[in-house]
């Protein structure tokens, strides 16, 4: 082993329940290291490995605010002194380092470089070391992350993959945050050629069409995971957040007994709202909820609904990221169910 070893040591770790990968990188000489996308349920395993290898953990890095698992970054900070690292655009409170595109973090003889790659979410960041890139959910093996929640944007994902990730050397190893088919890694060259969504010279128009027609269910743990990750995985009380199966029938009961400092929000378009809405509900169109966060936070409880539950779920996530814990989301149901049940409808 020499002081000019070109690549850090990399350990890839797996969480079976969420198909999530965690990465431990370290300098073999100084033993300084970083961990990327640690999972709370695997905290004991990861800490044991860090101690056994004698690693001084400098950073607990996140590629984005995950919707399918809770990070152990806060626990790692408490137990190792590691600094929690996110993209500045993720707007996560309670972290130690917020990165901009091109920023670098030193560990031992190496530096890990931040590549801003929003698109799956607005706060996605990939991380590059010579020979390897850790892409989170932005670029998966023969795929990519969805773009329909947490301010995702198909066009931004396409541009960031093609302009930043696909311009890395072809032999750069791609380490994603997930894989559901037992694959562990890929290369930039492989993905440029074989990725069915982004490779082979795929056009932006065709990619956007693919992403807009996935019609995926929302992640099962999103109502738990996102608020918890806003709190970097510690000081999280799940009773502050509503169960995801709150329905329009439940909303009707709440509407009948709505208290003075409670609010119902319809986050469909103004036109949809005018055609018929829950009586007394306030219209805040989808995408504008964060602009009203300060006002909404003043209520004891806010109920939010749309047509199918998808927009309401995304708005709920965005408000949770903004630090609100008083919002109840009506998931997988919406205004058509309210009308079908014969509940009162207000127009105009």
ABEGO torsion letter per residue (X at the ends): XBAABABBBBBBBBBAAAGBBBBBBBBAAAGBBBBBGBBAAAAAAAAAAAAAAGBBBABBBBABBBAABBBAAAAAAAAAGBBBBBBAAAGBBGBABBBBBGBBBBBEABBBBBBBBBGABAABBBBBBBGBBBAEAABBBGBBBBAABGGBBAAAAAAAAAAAAAABBAABBBBBABBAAGBABBBAAAAAAABAAABGGBBAAAAAAAAAAAGBBBBAAAAAAAAAAAAGGBGBBAAABBBAABBAAAAAAAAAABBAABBBBBABBAAAAAAEBBBGBBBBBBGAAAAAAAAAAABABBBBBBAAGAAAAAAAAAAAAAGBAABBBBBGBBAAAAAAAGBBBBBX
